[in-house]
Amino acid sequence: MKGLVEETLRYWGPVDFISRRIAKEDLELGGTHIPKGVPMMVGLATANRDPERFSHPDVFDITRPDADKHVAFGEGIHICIGAPLARTDDGLTPHPAHRPGTLILLST
């Protein structure tokens, strides 16, 4: 199940792109110069189909050994806070607290 969940996230991620990132410094990305301060969009779907990162990236393969290396949930300090929850029990088995009629109280 883990391979199915991770490959699905890599192949059909929940977010295709992230907008409004600003280059913090001059950089070279894919042969293109990006000056400091320029607004950019980050293509997560494109990154998850990068042939330099994944072999045969346009093939849906639940046996892919590195499928969990996708960026469907973002990365670093920008990672989705729900990512660990989505991966709990392979994201398929409901937690016992999720039964109908159960009230979950969260404190701050």
Salt bridges, closest charged atoms under 4 A:
GLU6 OE1 - HIS70 NE2 2.62
GLU6 OE2 - ARG87 NE 2.86
GLU7 OE1 - ARG10 NE 2.84
GLU7 OE1 - ARG64 NE 3.06
ASP58 OD1 - ARG49 NH1 3.04
ASP66 OD2 - ARG53 NH1 3.08
ASP68 OD2 - LYS2 NZ 3.83
ASP68 OD2 - LYS69 NZ 3.86
